[in-house]
């Protein structure tokens, strides 16, 4: 069942608007199946044997015979066997639209996987650290056995200590590994994992000299660190790396610098001057060809990773051909920030490779969400769906809910709406990522995501 937040010892009455949660709204979704009980503890692998997977549980089609009850009362009915899971999302403030979409996605998972003992307790964080703290305190007071959310890294880090003190695990939506650990898990897509995946593929295709353009912030630092580790591991090199101010309005200088444009232009002028001194036919033809070029000499890299998205990516990409970084000569790479429609409208990005979950894995979710709510889900909505589905599955043990670290971090992982994933003992989430290529109309998978994980070495 799903209930508005409440507590026998705390109430939302008198709280500021950012903390008051109206009754759950939105259209009813098709009922889902009553899942078979999940073992109370994660199965242990024997030497040489694969671990049994819960993939089929998280990928089972809907069953119309079971319909969990929706509760809109501020006080849920007493149920000593209830499994209570709190969902912390911003339902007010600047990120309210995303927060509502994540609640919608969680409701889809609830109806498809939960039994009638399951209670989802949504709490509004207002999109702030203070709001997340109050929401977590209310959730713990409500008897939540697991907290799903909050959204932002700072909020996840703030909620961690009070959740640990209450022995309540947290599955947040951040992609910051610094927020993870000691009972706190982050479901977000790690930039380091995306970097490792796309670089590994590029190296397998014979590329050995890499350049990097990334914002000078935590995201860019994570990408650079991952890039350094990968290049050392495979014996290739980073020949040029530039971090830029993410708040800058113009990226001309950084693109000019990383492309070694001025030196290559001078080299072109030198070669032209020498050829003009010669009078043979070959020199004349060579001179005619060089006079059509902007630069001469090789670029300092054969592949360039542009680890950014949105308007910054578009601005930087548009500058690459201007400074003679030809995508036909240099392979352009990207991270999961490229996982948005419409990038093929920028010619310099067509043919670029990036790492992200296989879009085919979430296609059915997008279809279900649009049919239910009348609009396309934001990219992060799948995180809320998978986290809620996982909570519902682990909440159906014969001896009650099992949200221990051993159960949450099952070595075999799960099959979710973004493909396979598994929570790691360290608190980060490992995912099976595909490599995609930008085309003029969309993206296509050129190296599929794995369908199972390698055995984990603890």
C-alpha positions as CSV (number, residue, x, y, z in Angstrom):
1,X,0.0,0.0,0.0
2,X,1.1,3.6,-0.3
3,X,0.5,6.2,2.3
4,X,1.1,9.9,2.9
5,X,3.9,10.5,5.4
6,X,2.9,10.3,9.0
7,X,4.2,9.1,12.3
8,X,2.9,8.0,15.6
9,X,5.3,10.4,17.2
10,X,5.6,13.1,14.5
11,X,3.2,14.8,12.2
12,X,3.5,17.0,9.1
13,X,1.1,19.5,10.5
14,X,2.7,22.9,11.1
15,X,5.7,22.1,8.9
16,X,6.8,24.6,6.3
17,X,5.2,24.1,2.8
18,X,8.3,22.3,1.6
19,X,7.8,19.6,4.1
20,X,4.0,19.2,3.9
21,X,3.0,16.4,1.6
22,X,-0.5,16.3,0.0
23,X,-2.2,12.9,-0.5
24,X,-0.6,10.8,-3.3
25,X,-2.1,11.9,-6.6
26,X,-1.9,10.8,-10.1
27,X,-3.7,8.2,-12.2
28,X,-4.0,4.6,-11.0
29,X,-1.6,2.3,-12.7
30,X,-2.2,-1.3,-13.8
31,X,-1.9,-3.8,-10.9
32,X,1.2,-5.9,-10.7
33,X,2.1,-9.4,-9.6
34,X,2.5,-10.8,-6.1
35,X,6.1,-12.0,-6.2
36,X,7.4,-15.2,-4.7
37,X,9.2,-14.7,-1.4
38,X,12.8,-13.7,-1.8
39,X,15.3,-15.6,0.5
40,X,16.0,-13.7,3.7
41,X,19.8,-13.7,3.1
42,X,21.6,-13.4,-0.1
43,X,22.5,-16.8,-1.6
44,X,26.1,-17.8,-1.3
45,X,28.0,-19.1,-4.4
46,X,29.8,-22.3,-4.3
47,X,33.2,-22.5,-6.0
48,X,32.7,-22.5,-9.8
49,X,28.9,-22.1,-9.6
50,X,27.1,-18.9,-10.7
51,X,24.9,-17.2,-8.1
52,X,21.2,-17.4,-8.6
53,X,19.8,-14.1,-10.0
54,X,16.9,-12.0,-9.0
55,X,16.8,-10.7,-12.5
56,X,13.6,-12.5,-13.3
57,X,11.8,-10.9,-10.3
58,X,12.6,-7.4,-11.4
59,X,11.7,-8.2,-15.0
60,X,8.5,-10.1,-14.5
61,X,5.4,-9.0,-16.5
62,X,2.4,-7.5,-14.7
63,X,-0.3,-9.8,-13.2
64,X,-3.7,-8.2,-13.0
65,X,-4.9,-10.4,-10.1
66,X,-3.2,-8.4,-7.3
67,X,-3.9,-4.8,-6.4
68,X,-2.2,-3.1,-3.5
69,X,-4.4,-0.6,-1.7
70,X,-3.8,3.1,-2.0
71,X,-4.1,5.0,1.2
72,X,-4.5,8.8,1.2
73,X,-5.1,9.0,4.9
74,X,-2.4,10.9,6.9
75,X,-2.4,8.0,9.4
76,X,-1.9,4.5,7.9
77,X,-3.8,1.6,9.3
78,X,-2.0,-0.3,12.0
79,X,-0.2,-3.4,10.5
80,X,2.5,-5.0,12.6
81,X,3.7,-7.0,9.5
82,X,3.9,-3.8,7.3
83,X,7.1,-3.2,5.4
84,X,7.7,0.6,5.4
85,X,10.0,2.2,2.9
86,X,10.4,6.0,2.7
87,X,10.8,7.9,-0.6
88,X,12.7,11.2,-0.2
89,X,12.2,13.4,-3.3
90,X,11.8,17.1,-4.0
91,X,8.0,17.6,-4.4
92,X,8.4,21.4,-4.0
93,X,11.1,23.8,-5.0
94,X,13.0,24.1,-8.3
95,X,13.3,20.3,-8.8
96,X,9.6,19.6,-8.0
97,X,8.9,18.4,-11.5
98,X,11.7,15.8,-11.4
99,X,10.7,14.8,-7.9
100,X,7.1,14.2,-8.9
101,X,8.2,12.1,-11.9
102,X,10.4,10.0,-9.5
103,X,7.3,9.5,-7.3
104,X,5.3,8.5,-10.3
105,X,8.0,6.0,-11.3
106,X,8.1,4.6,-7.8
107,X,4.3,4.1,-7.9
108,X,4.6,2.1,-11.1
109,X,7.2,-0.2,-9.4
110,X,4.9,-0.4,-6.4
111,X,2.0,-1.7,-8.3
112,X,4.0,-4.1,-10.3
113,X,6.1,-5.6,-7.5
114,X,4.7,-4.9,-4.0
115,X,2.4,-7.1,-2.0
116,X,-0.3,-5.8,0.3
117,X,2.2,-5.5,3.3
118,X,4.3,-2.9,1.5
119,X,3.9,0.8,2.4
120,X,5.7,3.5,0.5
121,X,6.0,6.7,2.6
122,X,6.8,9.7,0.3
123,X,8.4,12.7,2.0
124,X,9.1,16.1,0.4
125,X,12.7,17.3,0.7
126,X,12.1,20.7,-1.0
127,X,15.3,20.1,-2.9
128,X,17.4,21.3,0.1
129,X,19.8,19.7,2.6
130,X,17.7,20.9,5.5
131,X,14.6,19.6,3.9
132,X,16.2,16.2,3.4
133,X,17.2,16.1,7.0
134,X,13.7,16.9,8.3
135,X,12.3,14.4,5.8
136,X,14.7,11.6,6.9
137,X,13.8,12.3,10.6
138,X,10.1,12.0,9.8
139,X,10.7,8.9,7.8
140,X,12.6,7.2,10.7
141,X,9.9,8.3,13.1
142,X,7.3,6.7,10.8
143,X,9.1,3.4,11.2
144,X,10.8,3.3,7.8
145,X,13.0,0.3,7.5
146,X,14.7,1.6,4.3
147,X,15.1,5.1,2.9
148,X,15.0,5.5,-0.9
149,X,16.5,8.9,-1.9
150,X,17.2,11.7,-1.6
151,X,18.3,13.1,-4.9
152,X,21.3,15.3,-4.5
153,X,24.8,14.3,-3.2
154,X,24.8,16.9,-0.4
155,X,21.5,15.7,0.8
156,X,22.5,12.0,0.7
157,X,25.6,12.9,2.8
158,X,23.6,14.8,5.3
159,X,21.0,12.1,5.7
160,X,23.6,9.3,6.1
161,X,24.6,9.9,9.8
162,X,21.1,10.0,11.2
163,X,20.1,7.0,9.1
164,X,23.1,5.0,10.3
165,X,22.3,5.9,13.9
166,X,18.8,4.4,13.5
167,X,20.2,1.4,11.6
168,X,18.2,2.3,8.5
169,X,19.9,1.8,5.1
170,X,19.8,4.5,2.5
171,X,19.6,4.0,-1.3
172,X,20.1,7.5,-2.7
173,X,20.0,8.8,-6.2
174,X,23.3,10.6,-6.3
175,X,26.2,9.7,-8.6
176,X,28.8,10.9,-6.1
177,X,30.8,8.0,-4.7
178,X,31.9,10.2,-1.8
179,X,28.3,10.0,-0.5
180,X,28.4,6.2,-0.3
181,X,29.5,3.8,2.3
182,X,28.5,2.3,5.7
183,X,24.9,1.6,4.9
184,X,24.5,4.3,2.3
185,X,24.2,3.3,-1.3
186,X,24.1,5.6,-4.4
187,X,22.1,4.5,-7.4
188,X,23.3,7.2,-9.8
189,X,25.4,6.7,-13.0
190,X,29.0,7.1,-12.0
191,X,31.1,9.2,-14.4
192,X,34.1,7.1,-13.6
193,X,32.4,3.9,-14.8
194,X,31.2,5.6,-18.0
195,X,34.7,6.9,-18.7
196,X,36.3,3.4,-18.1
197,X,33.7,1.8,-20.4
198,X,34.1,4.1,-23.4
199,X,37.9,4.3,-23.1
200,X,38.1,0.6,-22.9
201,X,36.2,0.3,-26.1
202,X,38.3,3.0,-27.8
203,X,41.5,1.2,-26.8
204,X,40.1,-2.0,-28.2
205,X,39.6,-0.2,-31.5
206,X,43.3,0.8,-31.7
207,X,43.2,4.3,-30.2
208,X,46.2,5.1,-28.0
209,X,46.6,8.9,-27.6
210,X,43.8,10.6,-25.7
211,X,42.8,14.2,-25.0
212,X,40.3,15.4,-22.4
213,X,38.0,18.4,-22.2
214,X,36.1,18.5,-18.9
215,X,34.6,21.0,-16.5
216,X,36.8,22.0,-13.5
217,X,34.5,20.6,-10.9
218,X,33.9,17.3,-9.1
219,X,32.5,15.7,-12.2
220,X,35.5,16.6,-14.3
221,X,37.9,15.5,-11.6
222,X,36.2,12.1,-11.4
223,X,36.5,11.7,-15.2
224,X,40.2,12.7,-15.2
225,X,41.0,10.3,-12.4
226,X,39.3,7.4,-14.1
227,X,41.0,8.3,-17.4
228,X,44.4,8.3,-15.7
229,X,43.8,4.9,-14.2
230,X,42.6,3.4,-17.5
231,X,45.5,4.7,-19.5
232,X,48.0,3.4,-17.0
233,X,46.3,0.0,-16.9
234,X,46.4,-0.4,-20.7
235,X,49.7,1.3,-21.4
236,X,48.3,4.1,-23.5
237,X,48.6,7.9,-22.7
238,X,46.8,11.1,-22.1
239,X,48.6,13.5,-24.3
240,X,46.5,16.6,-23.5
241,X,44.0,17.5,-20.8
242,X,42.2,20.7,-20.1
243,X,39.7,21.5,-17.3
244,X,37.7,24.7,-17.9
245,X,35.5,26.9,-15.8
246,X,31.9,25.5,-16.1
247,X,30.5,28.9,-15.6
248,X,32.4,30.5,-18.5
249,X,30.5,32.0,-21.4
250,X,33.1,31.3,-24.0
251,X,35.2,28.2,-24.5
252,X,37.2,29.4,-27.5
253,X,40.5,29.6,-25.8
254,X,40.4,26.2,-24.2
255,X,39.5,24.5,-27.5
256,X,42.2,26.5,-29.3
257,X,44.8,25.4,-26.7
258,X,44.0,21.7,-26.5
259,X,44.0,21.4,-30.3
260,X,47.5,23.0,-30.5
261,X,45.9,25.3,-33.2
262,X,48.5,28.1,-33.1
263,X,51.5,25.8,-33.4
264,X,49.9,23.8,-36.2
265,X,48.9,27.0,-38.1
266,X,52.5,28.2,-37.8
267,X,53.7,24.9,-39.2
268,X,51.4,25.2,-42.1
269,X,52.8,28.7,-42.9
270,X,56.3,27.4,-42.7
271,X,55.6,24.6,-45.1
272,X,53.9,27.0,-47.5
273,X,56.8,29.4,-47.4
274,X,59.3,26.6,-48.2
275,X,57.2,25.4,-51.1
276,X,56.9,28.8,-52.6
277,X,60.6,28.9,-53.0
278,X,60.5,25.8,-55.2
279,X,59.4,25.6,-58.8
280,X,58.9,21.9,-59.6
281,X,55.5,20.5,-60.4
282,X,55.1,18.4,-57.3
283,X,55.8,21.4,-55.1
284,X,53.2,23.4,-56.9
285,X,50.6,20.8,-56.4
286,X,51.5,20.3,-52.8
287,X,51.3,24.1,-52.3
288,X,47.8,24.2,-53.9
289,X,46.7,21.5,-51.4
290,X,48.2,23.2,-48.4
291,X,46.6,26.5,-49.2
292,X,43.2,24.9,-48.7
293,X,44.1,23.8,-45.2
294,X,43.9,25.6,-41.8
295,X,46.8,23.8,-40.1
296,X,49.5,21.2,-40.8
297,X,50.9,18.5,-38.6
298,X,49.2,15.9,-36.4
299,X,46.9,16.7,-33.6
300,X,48.2,15.9,-30.1
301,X,45.6,13.1,-29.8
302,X,43.8,10.5,-31.9
303,X,40.8,10.6,-29.6
304,X,39.2,13.4,-27.6
305,X,36.9,12.8,-24.6
306,X,34.5,15.7,-24.1
307,X,33.0,15.0,-20.7
308,X,30.1,17.4,-20.6
309,X,26.5,17.9,-21.6
310,X,23.8,20.4,-22.4
311,X,24.7,23.8,-23.7
312,X,28.4,23.6,-22.8
313,X,28.7,20.4,-24.9
314,X,27.0,22.1,-27.9
315,X,29.2,25.2,-27.6
316,X,32.4,23.2,-27.4
317,X,31.5,20.8,-30.1
318,X,30.7,23.6,-32.5
319,X,34.3,25.0,-31.9
320,X,36.1,21.8,-32.7
321,X,35.9,22.0,-36.5
322,X,36.7,25.7,-36.3
323,X,40.0,24.8,-34.7
324,X,40.6,22.0,-37.2
325,X,39.7,19.1,-35.0
326,X,38.2,17.0,-37.7
327,X,35.8,14.2,-36.4
328,X,36.7,12.2,-39.5
329,X,40.3,12.1,-38.2
330,X,39.8,12.3,-34.4
331,X,37.4,10.0,-32.6
332,X,35.2,12.1,-30.3
333,X,34.2,10.4,-27.1
334,X,31.6,11.2,-24.4
335,X,30.1,10.2,-21.1
336,X,26.6,9.5,-20.0
337,X,25.8,13.2,-20.2
338,X,25.5,12.5,-23.9
339,X,22.6,10.2,-23.2
340,X,20.0,12.7,-24.4
341,X,18.1,13.0,-27.8
342,X,19.1,15.6,-30.4
343,X,22.9,15.5,-30.2
344,X,23.0,14.5,-33.9
345,X,22.0,18.1,-34.7
346,X,25.6,19.1,-34.0
347,X,27.6,17.8,-36.9
348,X,30.9,17.5,-34.9
349,X,29.3,15.0,-32.6
350,X,27.9,12.7,-35.3
351,X,29.9,9.5,-35.1
352,X,31.0,10.1,-31.5
353,X,31.0,7.3,-29.0
354,X,29.7,7.4,-25.4
355,X,28.9,4.9,-22.6
356,X,25.4,4.6,-21.1
357,X,22.8,2.0,-20.2
358,X,21.3,0.3,-23.3
359,X,18.2,2.4,-24.2
360,X,16.4,-0.8,-25.2
361,X,16.4,-1.8,-21.5
362,X,14.3,1.2,-20.5
363,X,12.1,1.3,-23.6
364,X,9.2,-0.6,-22.0
365,X,9.4,1.7,-18.9
366,X,9.2,4.8,-21.1
367,X,6.1,3.3,-22.8
368,X,4.4,2.4,-19.6
369,X,5.2,5.7,-18.0
370,X,3.9,7.7,-20.9
371,X,0.7,5.6,-21.2
372,X,0.0,6.1,-17.4
373,X,1.0,9.8,-16.9
374,X,0.6,11.2,-20.4
375,X,4.2,12.5,-20.8
376,X,7.7,11.2,-21.3
377,X,9.7,10.4,-18.1
378,X,12.9,12.3,-17.3
379,X,16.1,10.3,-17.6
380,X,16.5,9.8,-13.8
381,X,13.0,8.4,-13.3
382,X,14.3,4.8,-13.8
383,X,16.4,5.2,-10.6
384,X,13.3,5.6,-8.5
385,X,11.6,2.7,-10.3
386,X,14.5,0.3,-9.8
387,X,15.1,1.3,-6.2
388,X,11.4,0.9,-5.3
389,X,11.2,-2.4,-7.2
390,X,14.3,-3.7,-5.3
391,X,12.8,-2.6,-2.0
392,X,9.5,-4.4,-2.8
393,X,11.3,-7.6,-3.8
394,X,13.5,-7.6,-0.7
395,X,10.5,-6.8,1.5
396,X,8.8,-10.1,0.7
397,X,11.0,-12.5,2.7
398,X,9.3,-15.3,4.6
399,X,10.6,-13.8,7.9
400,X,9.9,-10.2,6.9
401,X,11.8,-7.6,5.0
402,X,15.5,-8.1,4.6
403,X,17.3,-4.8,4.0
404,X,20.7,-6.0,5.3
405,X,23.9,-5.1,3.5
406,X,24.2,-8.7,2.4
407,X,20.8,-8.7,0.8
408,X,21.0,-5.3,-0.8
409,X,24.5,-5.9,-2.2
410,X,23.7,-9.3,-3.8
411,X,26.8,-10.3,-5.8
412,X,24.7,-11.4,-8.8
413,X,22.9,-8.2,-9.0
414,X,19.5,-7.4,-10.6
415,X,18.0,-6.7,-13.9
416,X,16.4,-3.2,-13.8
417,X,15.0,-0.6,-16.2
418,X,18.5,0.4,-17.2
419,X,19.9,-3.1,-17.6
420,X,21.9,-5.0,-15.0
421,X,23.0,-3.4,-11.8
422,X,24.3,-4.4,-8.4
423,X,24.9,-2.4,-5.2
424,X,28.5,-2.9,-4.0
425,X,29.6,-3.3,-0.4
426,X,31.4,0.1,-0.8
427,X,28.0,1.7,-1.5
428,X,28.4,2.5,-5.2
429,X,26.3,0.9,-7.9
430,X,28.0,-1.1,-10.6
431,X,26.1,-1.2,-14.0
432,X,26.3,-3.0,-17.2
433,X,26.9,-0.2,-19.8
434,X,26.7,-0.2,-23.6
435,X,28.7,1.9,-26.0
436,X,26.6,4.0,-28.3
437,X,27.3,6.0,-31.4
438,X,25.7,9.3,-32.3
439,X,23.8,9.4,-35.6
440,X,22.0,12.3,-37.2
441,X,18.6,11.0,-35.9
442,X,19.4,9.2,-32.7
443,X,22.0,6.9,-31.1
444,X,22.7,3.3,-31.9
445,X,24.4,0.6,-29.8
446,X,27.7,-0.4,-31.2
447,X,28.9,-2.6,-28.3
448,X,26.2,-4.2,-26.2
449,X,25.9,-4.0,-22.5
450,X,26.9,-7.2,-20.6
451,X,24.0,-9.4,-19.4
452,X,25.8,-10.6,-16.2
453,X,28.6,-9.5,-13.9
454,X,32.0,-11.0,-13.3
455,X,32.3,-12.7,-10.0
456,X,33.0,-10.1,-7.3
457,X,36.2,-10.3,-5.3
458,X,35.5,-9.1,-1.8
